[in-house]
Amino acid sequence: MAQQTADVIIIGGGITGTSAAYQLALRGVRVTLLEKSYLAAGGTGRTVGLVRQHYSNETTARMALRALQVWRDFDRVVGGDVGWVQTGALFIVGPHDLDGLKANVALQREVGIRVELLDPPAIQALAPYLYVGDIGGAAYEPDSGCADGAMATNAYAQRARDLGASIEQGVEVTAICTEAGRVTGVQTTQGTYSAPVVINAAGPWGARLARMVGFEVPVEVSRHQVAVFQRPADLSMQHPFIGDFIQGFYLRPETGGLTLVGSLEASEAENKADPDRYAETVDMDFNLEMAELTERRVPAMRDAEIRKGWAGLYDVTPDWHPVIGHMPGLEGFICAFGWSGAGFKMAPVTGEMLADLATGERHCPIDPHPFRFERFAEGDLVRGRYAYSIMG
Ligand SMILES: Cc1cc2nc3c(=O)[nH]c(=O)nc-3n(C[C@H](O)[C@H](O)[C@H](O)COP(=O)(O)OP(=O)(O)OC[C@H]3O[C@@H](n4cnc5c(N)ncnc54)[C@H](O)[C@@H]3O)c2cc1C
């Protein structure tokens, strides 16, 4: 079969891979992206798409803010429609987490995030339908919102193509080729592609690909469900995204009077899954559990109707942060996966970081060093100032 050459090969056509393809093409790099099935077939096509800035770690808070500036103005900055809706985001905690929330809000403000600290009466004024009896306080981000995973991936891919990138679907990478300690390309179901740089952006399949060249990246793949409820007709609220750290779940507004509901509990990662074979629909038990939590927080939702729902995959690392960086001892091999359920919003910045790593240039002001693979062996895990859930 024919051999094709590029400066950089990207494995994976999710939001991470397509954002990197766009950034590289923008810099005039000859880039080929290989996707084994279709764009957004992985975690990206099943995302809830929340773009929040609530982080307890300076690096991720800065990344989230920088990424938000792209999401909210995507058509002008990149080009294309990503289905952006500015919903606002409200994060509520119990009294014992209030000091932690305040510390995180202070950190967020230090990096320039617009966030308000609300007491229970202010929360009630913002969202009169919420039960606030157990709430100590909340952080409210008016600028946060949601975008659509498949639309965003296709928008990035289209812009990358416009700039000369080759985006190939139905091409599965079966081996990573190396010679004398450096990457030379990949073997695929459609022949060999050669390049001095290969980016592994294969999400839940990323660890498997890294293992092909001897790297054991500590990533567990787990199944995460989303319940979909139809809000009652007499409940006219268009609520913001609500992260309820007291009960460990979230509510995300969707068009058509729908609300998407999912868990924020770390124990969700125990639902291990084979990325090639897992139940892609929602379990009725999960629907009922989410309905109970929802009703406790929003009593009027007792009249909501259960609609469809789905399940997708997280690629979870020990510290719930990704691996982004060159892999030691194999020149030209870069990994970018392990986002642990939080990688959608970050993609505009991850793409910049990957283009920097691949070219040796420095355009992104945020250093990906904390996310290096070596941190696991060094015991230098990424930690937040104050954590109340898996949200980082
Ligand atoms: C239910 C759910 C809700 C979520 N909610 C949010 C949220 O609100 N906000 C947020 O920021 N994040 C959220 N996430 C996480 C976010 O969606 C992911 O972190 C992100 O989409 C991962 O993108 P990716 O491109 O790294 O990986 P993926 O989208 O998984 O893409 C990897 C791609 O690689 C391809 N691939 C794999 N192996 C090969 C191979 N050998 N050859 C070629 N191609 C290959 C796959 O087919 C796949 O398309 C959520 C995830 C889920 C599942």
The ligand as an SDF file (V2000), in Angstrom:
LIG
                    3D

 53 58  0  0  0  0  0  0  0  0999 V2000
  -20.7920   11.5300   29.5820 C   0  0  0  0  0  0  0  0  0  0  0  0
  -19.6450   12.4800   29.4510 C   0  0  0  0  0  0  0  0  0  0  0  0
  -19.7840   13.8030   29.8530 C   0  0  0  0  0  0  0  0  0  0  0  0
  -18.7240   14.6810   29.7360 C   0  0  0  0  0  0  0  0  0  0  0  0
  -18.8950   15.9970   30.0900 N   0  0  0  0  0  0  0  0  0  0  0  0
  -17.8880   16.8820   29.9250 C   0  0  0  0  0  0  0  0  0  0  0  0
  -18.0980   18.2590   30.1700 C   0  0  0  0  0  0  0  0  0  0  0  0
  -19.2110   18.6650   30.5370 O   0  0  0  0  0  0  0  0  0  0  0  0
  -17.0640   19.1150   29.9870 N   0  0  0  0  0  0  0  0  0  0  0  0
  -15.8250   18.6800   29.6010 C   0  0  0  0  0  0  0  0  0  0  0  0
  -14.9030   19.5040   29.4890 O   0  0  0  0  0  0  0  0  0  0  0  0
  -15.5960   17.3730   29.3470 N   0  0  0  0  0  0  0  0  0  0  0  0
  -16.5980   16.4650   29.4920 C   0  0  0  0  0  0  0  0  0  0  0  0
  -16.4020   15.1470   29.2020 N   0  0  0  0  0  0  0  0  0  0  0  0
  -15.0660   14.7050   28.8160 C   0  0  0  0  0  0  0  0  0  0  0  0
  -14.7540   15.0500   27.4030 C   0  0  0  0  0  0  0  0  0  0  0  0
  -15.8530   14.7620   26.5700 O   0  0  0  0  0  0  0  0  0  0  0  0
  -13.5140   14.2700   26.9760 C   0  0  0  0  0  0  0  0  0  0  0  0
  -12.4500   14.5210   27.9000 O   0  0  0  0  0  0  0  0  0  0  0  0
  -13.0510   14.6980   25.5890 C   0  0  0  0  0  0  0  0  0  0  0  0
  -14.1260   14.7420   24.6850 O   0  0  0  0  0  0  0  0  0  0  0  0
  -11.9970   13.7170   25.1040 C   0  0  0  0  0  0  0  0  0  0  0  0
  -11.6560   14.0640   23.7860 O   0  0  0  0  0  0  0  0  0  0  0  0
  -10.4520   13.3410   23.0890 P   0  0  0  0  0  0  0  0  0  0  0  0
  -10.3730   13.9040   21.7320 O   0  0  0  0  0  0  0  0  0  0  0  0
   -9.2430   13.4340   23.9520 O   0  0  0  0  0  0  0  0  0  0  0  0
  -10.8620   11.7810   23.0500 O   0  0  0  0  0  0  0  0  0  0  0  0
  -12.0260   11.0650   22.2270 P   0  0  0  0  0  0  0  0  0  0  0  0
  -13.1560   11.9630   21.9460 O   0  0  0  0  0  0  0  0  0  0  0  0
  -12.3290    9.7930   22.9280 O   0  0  0  0  0  0  0  0  0  0  0  0
  -11.3440   10.7680   20.8350 O   0  0  0  0  0  0  0  0  0  0  0  0
  -10.3920    9.7430   20.6530 C   0  0  0  0  0  0  0  0  0  0  0  0
  -10.5560    9.2570   19.2280 C   0  0  0  0  0  0  0  0  0  0  0  0
   -9.4890    8.3710   18.9250 O   0  0  0  0  0  0  0  0  0  0  0  0
   -9.9800    7.4140   18.0190 C   0  0  0  0  0  0  0  0  0  0  0  0
   -9.0500    6.2790   18.0270 N   0  0  0  0  0  0  0  0  0  0  0  0
   -8.8470    5.4120   19.0360 C   0  0  0  0  0  0  0  0  0  0  0  0
   -7.9370    4.4800   18.6920 N   0  0  0  0  0  0  0  0  0  0  0  0
   -7.5410    4.7780   17.4280 C   0  0  0  0  0  0  0  0  0  0  0  0
   -6.6270    4.1630   16.5240 C   0  0  0  0  0  0  0  0  0  0  0  0
   -5.9280    3.0810   16.8480 N   0  0  0  0  0  0  0  0  0  0  0  0
   -6.4790    4.7280   15.2980 N   0  0  0  0  0  0  0  0  0  0  0  0
   -7.1880    5.8280   14.9210 C   0  0  0  0  0  0  0  0  0  0  0  0
   -8.0800    6.4300   15.7550 N   0  0  0  0  0  0  0  0  0  0  0  0
   -8.2430    5.9150   16.9890 C   0  0  0  0  0  0  0  0  0  0  0  0
  -11.3680    7.1000   18.5640 C   0  0  0  0  0  0  0  0  0  0  0  0
  -12.2020    6.5070   17.6000 O   0  0  0  0  0  0  0  0  0  0  0  0
  -11.8490    8.4650   19.0100 C   0  0  0  0  0  0  0  0  0  0  0  0
  -12.6280    9.1280   18.0240 O   0  0  0  0  0  0  0  0  0  0  0  0
  -17.4670   14.2350   29.2580 C   0  0  0  0  0  0  0  0  0  0  0  0
  -17.3130   12.9200   28.8260 C   0  0  0  0  0  0  0  0  0  0  0  0
  -18.4070   12.0470   28.8990 C   0  0  0  0  0  0  0  0  0  0  0  0
  -18.2390   10.6400   28.4110 C   0  0  0  0  0  0  0  0  0  0  0  0
  1  2  1  0
  2  3  1  0
  2 52  2  0
  3  4  2  0
  4  5  1  0
  4 50  1  0
  5  6  2  0
  6  7  1  0
  6 13  1  0
  7  8  2  0
  7  9  1  0
  9 10  1  0
 10 11  2  0
 10 12  1  0
 12 13  2  0
 13 14  1  0
 14 15  1  0
 14 50  1  0
 15 16  1  0
 16 17  1  0
 16 18  1  0
 18 19  1  0
 18 20  1  0
 20 21  1  0
 20 22  1  0
 22 23  1  0
 23 24  1  0
 24 25  2  0
 24 26  1  0
 24 27  1  0
 27 28  1  0
 28 29  2  0
 28 30  1  0
 28 31  1  0
 31 32  1  0
 32 33  1  0
 33 34  1  0
 33 48  1  0
 34 35  1  0
 35 36  1  0
 35 46  1  0
 36 37  1  0
 36 45  1  0
 37 38  2  0
 38 39  1  0
 39 40  1  0
 39 45  2  0
 40 41  1  0
 40 42  2  0
 42 43  1  0
 43 44  2  0
 44 45  1  0
 46 47  1  0
 46 48  1  0
 48 49  1  0
 50 51  2  0
 51 52  1  0
 52 53  1  0
M  END
$$$$
